[in-house]
Amino acid sequence: MQDIIIIGASDTFDLVWASYAKDKSRIIGYLGLSQSQHSVFPDYPYLGESVSQACADHPDAAFVVSVYNNQTRRRLSEEVQAAGAVLLSPRHPDCTIYPTAMLEEGVLVAPQAVISTRANVGQGVYVNYGALVGHDVRVGDFSFISPGTRVLGEASIGSGVLLGTNVVVLAKVSIGDNAEIGANMVVAKDIPANATVLPQQKTRTLGV
């Protein structure tokens, strides 16, 4: 039986439970990032805010980082790894992952998501409800693919990218690191790193 600790209070609890129920794994508690989160899940014990302390107190536990912010998810994942603990990759039983797809450590795959042939999904990526990662797509570390988003064949998504709800990234399009794409957009041309693209607006490059 695998003991699991979740970092962050979110709906990922249901995803984790469904992903590991057949293995008789159990959630033994969660780490909250703020005082307001302490009572979010009253059926599970709150284990504090310190990743290193949780690793020391529960040396046999594995961890799931269920934080939506890409930078925070990266930092917490690195803390888990630095402590020598296992970082899990929850995959809901209602998702579809093709055998030739490659997923790195800490990838979360939600219900009805599809990761297609020869796709390469980097560490700590969140593939949300009903999202599609098409064939030969590359997704960089700690990116977030929102519900209903479709990344079509051979597209390239950098690290730390945020794709909003129902975004469509057309085939062979490249999106640079840390770019943010607003909801319901169709991305038909390459987007540079650190750009924010919103509906009815021109591309705005951050830091310039």
Buried (B, 14 or more C-beta within 10 A) or exposed (E): EBBBBBBBBBEBBEBBBBBBEEEEBEBBBBBBBEEEBBEBBEEBEBBBBEBEEBBEEBEEBBBBBBBBBBEBBBBBBBBBBEBEBBBBBBBBEEBEBEEEBEBBBBBBBBBBBBBBEBBBBBBBBBBBBBBBBBBBBBBBBBBBBBBBBBBBBBBBBBBBBBBBBBBBBBBEBBBBBBBBBBBEBEBEEEBBBBBBBBEEEEEEBEEE
